[in-house]
Amino acid sequence: MSSELSDESVIASAREGDVEAFTVLVRRHERRLRAVLNRLLDDPRDVEEALQDTFVAAWRGLAMFRADAMVTTWLHRIGVNEALMRLRRPRRNAETLGDSAQDPGPGPAELSEKAELGRFLANRLRGLPSEQRVPLVLRDVAGFSNQEVAEVLDLSLAAVKSRVHRGRLWLVDEVAAWEQGRTPHA
């Protein structure tokens, strides 16, 4: 199957049972969806599971896909729902699972200021409540428009703008506190 076909053509073939067509769809959208899931979920195993479950759910739901939505919007809606289900679960204790403690990486003295800020922001982004984190990640990390975020999350455009704005303001406060050497919010 040609990878130059439109998503709609690929979906039509996949609906008829063409597994190769669905593989094309997965290849097209996996990287962007993985990037979003990486920003929403703390555990790499959860990211992988959510990604797999997203595509399994998409395969099973091909018949329900409405052509009035973009394929990427549909897949991200499934993926975000998978991530939110995992975020609502009780947290696993890595030590009880036999995992070793994660290496925090090099100290601040060894990192460039830009790399250090990037790590700080990624960490603080995970501290946001999911109702602000998910829209902010879709908007500012994945590059979706506000309207696309609204469609993925089934929210009004005003609600998306508000949540993104509040998330950005919180992160600005966190960065300001960090730059002044104060301890940001817990």
N, CA and C atoms as a LAMMPS dump frame, in Angstrom:
ITEM: TIMESTEP
0
ITEM: NUMBER OF ATOMS
558
ITEM: BOX BOUNDS ff ff ff
-5.0000000000000000e+02 5.0000000000000000e+02
-5.0000000000000000e+02 5.0000000000000000e+02
-5.0000000000000000e+02 5.0000000000000000e+02
ITEM: ATOMS id mol type element x y z
1 1 1 N 0.849 -1.175 0
2 1 2 C 0 0 0
3 1 3 C 0.889 1.23 0
4 2 1 N 0.53 2.191 -0.814
5 2 2 C 1.31 3.413 -0.933
6 2 3 C 1.103 4.308 0.277
7 3 1 N 2.21 4.817 0.787
8 3 2 C 2.105 5.713 1.937
9 3 3 C 1.694 7.111 1.504
10 4 1 N 1.497 7.335 0.192
11 4 2 C 1.085 8.643 -0.31
12 4 3 C -0.433 8.806 -0.31
13 5 1 N -1.17 7.76 -0.016
14 5 2 C -2.623 7.85 0.023
15 5 3 C -3.057 8.712 1.199
16 6 1 N -4.197 9.344 1.074
17 6 2 C -4.732 10.16 2.16
18 6 3 C -5.141 9.264 3.328
19 7 1 N -5.215 9.859 4.507
20 7 2 C -5.67 9.103 5.676
21 7 3 C -7.05 8.519 5.436
22 8 1 N -7.905 9.264 4.753
23 8 2 C -9.261 8.793 4.499
24 8 3 C -9.262 7.544 3.624
25 9 1 N -8.386 7.509 2.602
26 9 2 C -8.273 6.33 1.736
27 9 3 C -7.723 5.145 2.52
28 10 1 N -6.748 5.427 3.379
29 10 2 C -6.159 4.367 4.193
30 10 3 C -7.208 3.804 5.148
31 11 1 N -7.995 4.687 5.77
32 11 2 C -9.072 4.255 6.68
33 11 3 C -10.073 3.39 5.923
34 12 1 N -10.445 3.808 4.722
35 12 2 C -11.411 3.034 3.936
36 12 3 C -10.885 1.623 3.668
37 13 1 N -9.618 1.509 3.312
38 13 2 C -9.031 0.182 3.073
39 13 3 C -8.962 -0.623 4.364
40 14 1 N -8.585 0.038 5.452
41 14 2 C -8.493 -0.662 6.742
42 14 3 C -9.857 -1.156 7.186
43 15 1 N -10.904 -0.378 6.92
44 15 2 C -12.27 -0.809 7.274
45 15 3 C -12.654 -2.111 6.563
46 16 1 N -12.057 -2.321 5.412
47 16 2 C -12.334 -3.543 4.649
48 16 3 C -11.438 -4.702 5.095
49 17 1 N -10.667 -4.465 6.181
50 17 2 C -9.844 -5.539 6.731
51 17 3 C -8.404 -5.52 6.272
52 18 1 N -7.982 -4.49 5.555
53 18 2 C -6.612 -4.407 5.054
54 18 3 C -5.675 -4.004 6.194
55 19 1 N -4.973 -4.986 6.752
56 19 2 C -4.067 -4.755 7.881
57 19 3 C -2.893 -3.876 7.456
58 20 1 N -2.419 -4.049 6.232
59 20 2 C -1.315 -3.23 5.732
60 20 3 C -1.712 -1.749 5.707
61 21 1 N -2.944 -1.469 5.345
62 21 2 C -3.419 -0.079 5.341
63 21 3 C -3.408 0.486 6.757
64 22 1 N -3.834 -0.315 7.702
65 22 2 C -3.834 0.157 9.084
66 22 3 C -2.405 0.379 9.574
67 23 1 N -1.479 -0.458 9.122
68 23 2 C -0.071 -0.286 9.481
69 23 3 C 0.453 1.056 8.972
70 24 1 N 0.031 1.455 7.792
71 24 2 C 0.412 2.768 7.253
72 24 3 C -0.105 3.867 8.175
73 25 1 N -1.328 3.72 8.619
74 25 2 C -1.926 4.7 9.529
75 25 3 C -1.146 4.778 10.839
76 26 1 N -0.786 3.64 11.384
77 26 2 C -0.011 3.602 12.629
78 26 3 C 1.322 4.308 12.428
79 27 1 N 2.01 3.995 11.343
80 27 2 C 3.322 4.607 11.092
81 27 3 C 3.224 6.125 10.958
82 28 1 N 2.151 6.6 10.347
83 28 2 C 1.978 8.036 10.15
84 28 3 C 1.77 8.785 11.464
85 29 1 N 1.066 8.172 12.392
86 29 2 C 0.617 8.905 13.573
87 29 3 C 1.285 8.489 14.878
88 30 1 N 2.05 7.41 14.855
89 30 2 C 2.628 6.874 16.092
90 30 3 C 3.58 7.858 16.772
91 31 1 N 4.439 8.484 16.034
92 31 2 C 5.466 9.351 16.624
93 31 3 C 4.856 10.55 17.35
94 32 1 N 3.929 11.202 16.712
95 32 2 C 3.302 12.383 17.324
96 32 3 C 2.475 11.987 18.547
97 33 1 N 1.764 10.884 18.434
98 33 2 C 0.961 10.409 19.557
99 33 3 C 1.851 9.988 20.719
100 34 1 N 2.966 9.338 20.428
101 34 2 C 3.907 8.932 21.47
102 34 3 C 4.448 10.167 22.197
103 35 1 N 4.742 11.233 21.465
104 35 2 C 5.258 12.465 22.083
105 35 3 C 4.241 13.047 23.063
106 36 1 N 2.981 13.024 22.687
107 36 2 C 1.935 13.525 23.584
108 36 3 C 1.836 12.639 24.82
109 37 1 N 1.804 11.341 24.627
110 37 2 C 1.684 10.412 25.752
111 37 3 C 2.885 10.51 26.692
112 38 1 N 4.077 10.747 26.135
113 38 2 C 5.27 10.925 26.97
114 38 3 C 5.14 12.118 27.89
115 39 1 N 4.432 13.144 27.474
116 39 2 C 4.249 14.333 28.305
117 39 3 C 3.107 14.178 29.301
118 40 1 N 2.241 13.217 29.06
119 40 2 C 1.092 13.021 29.95
120 40 3 C 1.342 11.968 31.018
121 41 1 N 2.158 10.979 30.69
122 41 2 C 2.364 9.846 31.59
123 41 3 C 3.803 9.817 32.093
124 42 1 N 3.973 9.463 33.357
125 42 2 C 5.295 9.436 33.975
126 42 3 C 6.088 8.178 33.642
127 43 1 N 5.43 7.062 33.534
128 43 2 C 6.085 5.767 33.39
129 43 3 C 6.173 5.373 31.908
130 44 1 N 7.385 5.124 31.4
131 44 2 C 7.524 4.719 29.996
132 44 3 C 6.718 3.476 29.637
133 45 1 N 6.524 2.585 30.613
134 45 2 C 5.7 1.389 30.344
135 45 3 C 4.251 1.787 30.098
136 46 1 N 3.776 2.781 30.846
137 46 2 C 2.41 3.267 30.624
138 46 3 C 2.271 3.908 29.244
139 47 1 N 3.313 4.614 28.82
140 47 2 C 3.295 5.238 27.492
141 47 3 C 3.15 4.163 26.423
142 48 1 N 3.961 3.123 26.531
143 48 2 C 3.911 2.048 25.534
144 48 3 C 2.559 1.341 25.546
145 49 1 N 2.059 1.049 26.741
146 49 2 C 0.76 0.385 26.847
147 49 3 C -0.35 1.269 26.278
148 50 1 N -0.32 2.546 26.612
149 50 2 C -1.346 3.469 26.127
150 50 3 C -1.286 3.586 24.606
151 51 1 N -0.087 3.622 24.069
152 51 2 C 0.076 3.709 22.62
153 51 3 C -0.489 2.465 21.939
154 52 1 N -0.126 1.303 22.466
155 52 2 C -0.652 0.056 21.891
156 52 3 C -2.166 -0.013 22.024
157 53 1 N -2.667 0.327 23.214
158 53 2 C -4.113 0.269 23.437
159 53 3 C -4.861 1.259 22.553
160 54 1 N -4.229 2.385 22.257
161 54 2 C -4.839 3.373 21.368
162 54 3 C -5.055 2.778 19.986
163 55 1 N -4.026 2.131 19.457
164 55 2 C -4.155 1.586 18.113
165 55 3 C -5.042 0.346 18.07
166 56 1 N -5.064 -0.422 19.134
167 56 2 C -6.004 -1.55 19.199
168 56 3 C -7.435 -1.02 19.205
169 57 1 N -7.683 0.009 20.02
170 57 2 C -9.024 0.599 20.078
171 57 3 C -9.406 1.227 18.735
172 58 1 N -8.432 1.842 18.069
173 58 2 C -8.712 2.432 16.759
174 58 3 C -9.064 1.351 15.74
175 59 1 N -8.327 0.241 15.751
176 59 2 C -8.62 -0.865 14.831
177 59 3 C -10.04 -1.375 15.069
178 60 1 N -10.359 -1.564 16.352
179 60 2 C -11.697 -2.071 16.69
180 60 3 C -12.785 -1.056 16.378
181 61 1 N -12.442 0.223 16.405
182 61 2 C -13.433 1.271 16.21
183 61 3 C -13.459 1.874 14.824
184 62 1 N -12.808 1.231 13.877
185 62 2 C -12.784 1.777 12.516
186 62 3 C -14.176 2.042 11.965
187 63 1 N -15.092 1.159 12.248
188 63 2 C -16.45 1.316 11.722
189 63 3 C -17.146 2.547 12.307
190 64 1 N -16.709 2.962 13.503
191 64 2 C -17.355 4.103 14.159
192 64 3 C -16.685 5.434 13.82
193 65 1 N -15.554 5.396 13.122
194 65 2 C -14.87 6.634 12.782
195 65 3 C -15.75 7.478 11.877
196 66 1 N -15.951 8.721 12.291
197 66 2 C -16.752 9.659 11.491
198 66 3 C -15.803 10.449 10.596
199 67 1 N -16.106 10.49 9.338
200 67 2 C -15.241 11.176 8.383
201 67 3 C -15.254 12.694 8.571
202 68 1 N -16.152 13.208 9.421
203 68 2 C -16.186 14.653 9.636
204 68 3 C -15.062 15.112 10.565
205 69 1 N -14.39 14.183 11.23
206 69 2 C -13.244 14.505 12.094
207 69 3 C -11.963 14.105 11.371
208 70 1 N -10.879 14.795 11.696
209 70 2 C -9.581 14.413 11.134
210 70 3 C -9.121 13.128 11.818
211 71 1 N -8.418 12.294 11.089
212 71 2 C -7.925 11.035 11.636
213 71 3 C -7.02 11.297 12.838
214 72 1 N -6.162 12.3 12.729
215 72 2 C -5.257 12.593 13.837
216 72 3 C -6.021 13.026 15.087
217 73 1 N -7.098 13.768 14.907
218 73 2 C -7.929 14.176 16.044
219 73 3 C -8.556 12.959 16.692
220 74 1 N -9.076 12.056 15.889
221 74 2 C -9.701 10.834 16.385
222 74 3 C -8.695 9.985 17.164
223 75 1 N -7.508 9.783 16.602
224 75 2 C -6.491 8.97 17.271
225 75 3 C -6.011 9.623 18.561
226 76 1 N -5.836 10.934 18.551
227 76 2 C -5.39 11.611 19.768
228 76 3 C -6.472 11.592 20.844
229 77 1 N -7.723 11.638 20.446
230 77 2 C -8.792 11.536 21.443
231 77 3 C -8.727 10.173 22.129
232 78 1 N -8.538 9.123 21.345
233 78 2 C -8.415 7.784 21.923
234 78 3 C -7.186 7.726 22.83
235 79 1 N -6.062 8.251 22.353
236 79 2 C -4.817 8.222 23.115
237 79 3 C -4.913 8.999 24.42
238 80 1 N -5.504 10.18 24.378
239 80 2 C -5.66 10.985 25.596
240 80 3 C -6.56 10.255 26.59
241 81 1 N -7.615 9.632 26.102
242 81 2 C -8.49 8.868 26.994
243 81 3 C -7.734 7.703 27.634
244 82 1 N -6.883 7.035 26.861
245 82 2 C -6.06 5.954 27.422
246 82 3 C -5.13 6.503 28.505
247 83 1 N -4.523 7.659 28.244
248 83 2 C -3.625 8.269 29.232
249 83 3 C -4.392 8.663 30.482
250 84 1 N -5.564 9.26 30.31
251 84 2 C -6.35 9.685 31.471
252 84 3 C -6.783 8.495 32.317
253 85 1 N -7.097 7.374 31.685
254 85 2 C -7.44 6.176 32.459
255 85 3 C -6.26 5.745 33.318
256 86 1 N -5.064 5.819 32.757
257 86 2 C -3.87 5.433 33.519
258 86 3 C -3.56 6.441 34.622
259 87 1 N -3.812 7.709 34.374
260 87 2 C -3.568 8.726 35.4
261 87 3 C -4.519 8.59 36.588
262 88 1 N -5.69 8.047 36.343
263 88 2 C -6.682 7.883 37.414
264 88 3 C -6.425 6.643 38.265
265 89 1 N -5.594 5.742 37.759
266 89 2 C -5.276 4.526 38.516
267 89 3 C -4.412 4.879 39.719
268 90 1 N -4.493 4.05 40.767
269 90 2 C -3.558 4.258 41.876
270 90 3 C -2.127 4.105 41.361
271 91 1 N -1.25 4.924 41.876
272 91 2 C 0.164 4.895 41.458
273 91 3 C 0.83 3.616 41.941
274 92 1 N 1.666 3.05 41.072
275 92 2 C 2.455 1.888 41.439
276 92 3 C 3.72 2.355 42.135
277 93 1 N 4.137 1.608 43.092
278 93 2 C 5.393 1.903 43.771
279 93 3 C 6.487 1.114 43.067
280 94 1 N 7.421 1.822 42.439
281 94 2 C 8.46 1.158 41.639
282 94 3 C 9.303 0.215 42.488
283 95 1 N 9.559 0.56 43.745
284 95 2 C 10.394 -0.298 44.582
285 95 3 C 9.702 -1.627 44.876
286 96 1 N 8.401 -1.609 45.056
287 96 2 C 7.707 -2.859 45.332
288 96 3 C 7.653 -3.74 44.091
289 97 1 N 7.851 -3.133 42.922
290 97 2 C 7.873 -3.921 41.701
291 97 3 C 9.273 -4.442 41.392
292 98 1 N 10.237 -4.074 42.235
293 98 2 C 11.596 -4.548 42.041
294 98 3 C 12.415 -3.672 41.121
295 99 1 N 11.903 -2.511 40.746
296 99 2 C 12.658 -1.608 39.896
297 99 3 C 13.701 -0.882 40.724
298 100 1 N 14.799 -0.584 40.101
299 100 2 C 15.793 0.24 40.792
300 100 3 C 15.372 1.689 40.693
301 101 1 N 15.861 2.512 41.594
302 101 2 C 15.522 3.93 41.574
303 101 3 C 16.037 4.532 40.273
304 102 1 N 15.253 5.471 39.73
305 102 2 C 15.66 6.099 38.485
306 102 3 C 16.831 7.029 38.733
307 103 1 N 17.76 7.037 37.781
308 103 2 C 18.908 7.918 37.859
309 103 3 C 18.45 9.333 37.561
310 104 1 N 18.64 10.27 38.48
311 104 2 C 18.184 11.629 38.228
312 104 3 C 19.004 12.345 37.163
313 105 1 N 20.065 11.727 36.693
314 105 2 C 20.876 12.332 35.653
315 105 3 C 21.912 13.271 36.25
316 106 1 N 22.63 13.954 35.402
317 106 2 C 23.665 14.855 35.887
318 106 3 C 23.075 16.021 36.673
319 107 1 N 23.868 16.538 37.609
320 107 2 C 23.426 17.655 38.425
321 107 3 C 23.377 18.946 37.639
322 108 1 N 22.754 19.966 38.231
323 108 2 C 22.593 21.245 37.538
324 108 3 C 23.91 21.872 37.096
325 109 1 N 24.974 21.66 37.859
326 109 2 C 26.261 22.24 37.487
327 109 3 C 26.776 21.662 36.183
328 110 1 N 26.379 20.454 35.882
329 110 2 C 26.873 19.778 34.674
330 110 3 C 25.979 20.014 33.458
331 111 1 N 24.836 20.591 33.671
332 111 2 C 23.905 20.804 32.563
333 111 3 C 23.992 22.238 32.066
334 112 1 N 23.767 22.422 30.813
335 112 2 C 23.661 23.786 30.315
336 112 3 C 22.36 24.368 30.848
337 113 1 N 22.287 25.675 30.898
338 113 2 C 21.091 26.322 31.445
339 113 3 C 19.844 25.948 30.648
340 114 1 N 19.972 25.855 29.344
341 114 2 C 18.82 25.512 28.504
342 114 3 C 18.337 24.086 28.769
343 115 1 N 19.262 23.159 28.856
344 115 2 C 18.891 21.764 29.113
345 115 3 C 18.284 21.624 30.504
346 116 1 N 18.843 22.342 31.454
347 116 2 C 18.317 22.295 32.818
348 116 3 C 16.894 22.845 32.873
349 117 1 N 16.675 23.95 32.182
350 117 2 C 15.334 24.529 32.141
351 117 3 C 14.346 23.567 31.472
352 118 1 N 14.788 22.906 30.409
353 118 2 C 13.926 21.931 29.725
354 118 3 C 13.496 20.804 30.643
355 119 1 N 14.453 20.295 31.404
356 119 2 C 14.12 19.226 32.36
357 119 3 C 13.18 19.737 33.436
358 120 1 N 13.455 20.94 33.915
359 120 2 C 12.61 21.533 34.944
360 120 3 C 11.176 21.682 34.43
361 121 1 N 11.025 22.211 33.226
362 121 2 C 9.688 22.401 32.662
363 121 3 C 8.963 21.077 32.457
364 122 1 N 9.672 20.078 31.954
365 122 2 C 9.042 18.767 31.754
366 122 3 C 8.563 18.203 33.087
367 123 1 N 9.385 18.374 34.12
368 123 2 C 9.018 17.89 35.442
369 123 3 C 7.824 18.656 35.99
370 124 1 N 7.833 19.95 35.865
371 124 2 C 6.746 20.775 36.394
372 124 3 C 5.458 20.567 35.603
373 125 1 N 5.592 20.303 34.325
374 125 2 C 4.415 20.029 33.502
375 125 3 C 3.668 18.825 34.051
376 126 1 N 4.41 17.84 34.523
377 126 2 C 3.78 16.651 35.111
378 126 3 C 3.084 16.991 36.428
379 127 1 N 3.437 18.119 37.044
380 127 2 C 2.814 18.534 38.295
381 127 3 C 1.475 19.226 38.114
382 128 1 N 1.162 19.594 36.89
383 128 2 C -0.126 20.234 36.633
384 128 3 C -1.261 19.222 36.755
385 129 1 N -2.417 19.649 37.227
386 129 2 C -3.58 18.746 37.196
387 129 3 C -3.894 18.372 35.745
388 130 1 N -4.384 17.165 35.528
389 130 2 C -4.603 16.689 34.157
390 130 3 C -5.56 17.575 33.378
391 131 1 N -6.485 18.253 34.049
392 131 2 C -7.425 19.104 33.311
393 131 3 C -6.72 20.303 32.666
394 132 1 N -5.546 20.678 33.164
395 132 2 C -4.756 21.735 32.531
396 132 3 C -3.6 21.147 31.722
397 133 1 N -3.021 20.065 32.214
398 133 2 C -1.863 19.474 31.551
399 133 3 C -2.216 18.945 30.169
400 134 1 N -3.313 18.219 30.049
401 134 2 C -3.658 17.592 28.771
402 134 3 C -3.871 18.646 27.684
403 135 1 N -4.699 19.68 27.913
404 135 2 C -4.843 20.698 26.858
405 135 3 C -3.527 21.42 26.547
406 136 1 N -2.726 21.698 27.585
407 136 2 C -1.463 22.401 27.387
408 136 3 C -0.489 21.561 26.562
409 137 1 N -0.404 20.275 26.841
410 137 2 C 0.485 19.392 26.074
411 137 3 C 0.015 19.31 24.62
412 138 1 N -1.274 19.133 24.422
413 138 2 C -1.777 19.053 23.052
414 138 3 C -1.52 20.357 22.3
415 139 1 N -1.692 21.484 22.973
416 139 2 C -1.529 22.792 22.33
417 139 3 C -0.065 23.144 22.132
418 140 1 N 0.731 23.113 23.176
419 140 2 C 2.087 23.649 23.114
420 140 3 C 3.16 22.616 22.8
421 141 1 N 2.922 21.36 23.076
422 141 2 C 3.923 20.331 22.784
423 141 3 C 3.608 19.659 21.451
424 142 1 N 2.355 19.23 21.272
425 142 2 C 1.98 18.525 20.046
426 142 3 C 1.657 19.477 18.899
427 143 1 N 1.417 20.754 19.214
428 143 2 C 1.184 21.74 18.161
429 143 3 C -0.223 21.789 17.604
430 144 1 N -1.186 21.256 18.344
431 144 2 C -2.564 21.335 17.899
432 144 3 C -3.079 22.763 18.041
433 145 1 N -4.03 23.145 17.217
434 145 2 C -4.701 24.435 17.384
435 145 3 C -5.669 24.318 18.558
436 146 1 N -6.128 25.454 19.064
437 146 2 C -7.114 25.414 20.146
438 146 3 C -8.363 24.651 19.719
439 147 1 N -8.784 24.846 18.482
440 147 2 C -9.974 24.154 17.986
441 147 3 C -9.758 22.645 17.943
442 148 1 N -8.58 22.211 17.514
443 148 2 C -8.282 20.778 17.474
444 148 3 C -8.252 20.191 18.879
445 149 1 N -7.683 20.929 19.83
446 149 2 C -7.664 20.469 21.22
447 149 3 C -9.097 20.318 21.715
448 150 1 N -9.942 21.289 21.393
449 150 2 C -11.349 21.222 21.801
450 150 3 C -12.017 19.975 21.24
451 151 1 N -11.714 19.643 20
452 151 2 C -12.302 18.45 19.385
453 151 3 C -11.78 17.168 20.022
454 152 1 N -10.482 17.117 20.275
455 152 2 C -9.894 15.914 20.876
456 152 3 C -10.482 15.672 22.258
457 153 1 N -10.623 16.744 23.04
458 153 2 C -11.06 16.601 24.431
459 153 3 C -12.565 16.772 24.61
460 154 1 N -13.27 17.073 23.536
461 154 2 C -14.715 17.291 23.584
462 154 3 C -15.057 18.4 24.589
463 155 1 N -14.338 19.514 24.445
464 155 2 C -14.55 20.692 25.282
465 155 3 C -14.911 21.871 24.393
466 156 1 N -15.438 22.911 25.003
467 156 2 C -15.68 24.13 24.247
468 156 3 C -14.35 24.823 23.972
469 157 1 N -14.326 25.656 22.965
470 157 2 C -13.117 26.404 22.639
471 157 3 C -12.722 27.306 23.804
472 158 1 N -13.7 27.918 24.448
473 158 2 C -13.422 28.791 25.599
474 158 3 C -12.79 28.006 26.744
475 159 1 N -13.275 26.794 26.993
476 159 2 C -12.715 25.974 28.068
477 159 3 C -11.266 25.608 27.767
478 160 1 N -10.971 25.278 26.518
479 160 2 C -9.597 24.941 26.137
480 160 3 C -8.686 26.14 26.336
481 161 1 N -9.121 27.298 25.847
482 161 2 C -8.294 28.506 25.989
483 161 3 C -8.04 28.821 27.458
484 162 1 N -9.054 28.679 28.272
485 162 2 C -8.923 28.965 29.695
486 162 3 C -7.941 28 30.359
487 163 1 N -8.074 26.727 30.068
488 163 2 C -7.211 25.725 30.691
489 163 3 C -5.761 25.873 30.238
490 164 1 N -5.559 26.152 28.963
491 164 2 C -4.207 26.363 28.463
492 164 3 C -3.609 27.608 29.113
493 165 1 N -4.394 28.66 29.192
494 165 2 C -3.922 29.909 29.795
495 165 3 C -3.542 29.709 31.262
496 166 1 N -4.401 29.041 32.027
497 166 2 C -4.09 28.793 33.445
498 166 3 C -2.841 27.93 33.598
499 167 1 N -2.705 26.925 32.74
500 167 2 C -1.515 26.07 32.79
501 167 3 C -0.251 26.856 32.478
502 168 1 N -0.325 27.709 31.465
503 168 2 C 0.839 28.528 31.114
504 168 3 C 1.194 29.482 32.253
505 169 1 N 0.182 30.126 32.852
506 169 2 C 0.451 31.042 33.959
507 169 3 C 1.127 30.316 35.118
508 170 1 N 0.656 29.131 35.432
509 170 2 C 1.254 28.351 36.519
510 170 3 C 2.708 28.042 36.212
511 171 1 N 2.975 27.633 34.965
512 171 2 C 4.355 27.324 34.587
513 171 3 C 5.242 28.565 34.609
514 172 1 N 4.711 29.713 34.215
515 172 2 C 5.477 30.96 34.28
516 172 3 C 5.859 31.257 35.726
517 173 1 N 4.918 31.083 36.648
518 173 2 C 5.216 31.287 38.072
519 173 3 C 6.289 30.309 38.547
520 174 1 N 6.204 29.063 38.105
521 174 2 C 7.18 28.057 38.49
522 174 3 C 8.574 28.43 37.992
523 175 1 N 8.671 28.87 36.742
524 175 2 C 9.964 29.246 36.172
525 175 3 C 10.522 30.471 36.894
526 176 1 N 9.666 31.45 37.189
527 176 2 C 10.126 32.648 37.9
528 176 3 C 10.694 32.275 39.269
529 177 1 N 10.001 31.399 39.975
530 177 2 C 10.483 30.965 41.292
531 177 3 C 11.794 30.203 41.158
532 178 1 N 11.9 29.365 40.162
533 178 2 C 13.109 28.577 39.923
534 178 3 C 14.29 29.484 39.606
535 179 1 N 14.045 30.491 38.754
536 179 2 C 15.122 31.406 38.381
537 179 3 C 15.611 32.231 39.573
538 180 1 N 14.738 32.493 40.521
539 180 2 C 15.116 33.259 41.709
540 180 3 C 15.678 32.361 42.806
541 181 1 N 15.741 31.069 42.529
542 181 2 C 16.305 30.139 43.491
543 181 3 C 15.363 29.733 44.599
544 182 1 N 14.093 30.092 44.451
545 182 2 C 13.098 29.684 45.445
546 182 3 C 12.585 28.314 45.076
547 183 1 N 12.002 27.667 46.064
548 183 2 C 11.38 26.365 45.826
549 183 3 C 10 26.604 45.243
550 184 1 N 9.753 26.112 44.013
551 184 2 C 8.424 26.269 43.427
552 184 3 C 7.399 25.407 44.154
553 185 1 N 6.176 25.508 43.713
554 185 2 C 5.083 24.719 44.301
555 185 3 C 5.47 23.256 44.395
556 186 1 N 4.966 22.573 45.398
557 186 2 C 5.267 21.15 45.558
558 186 3 C 4.514 20.333 44.558
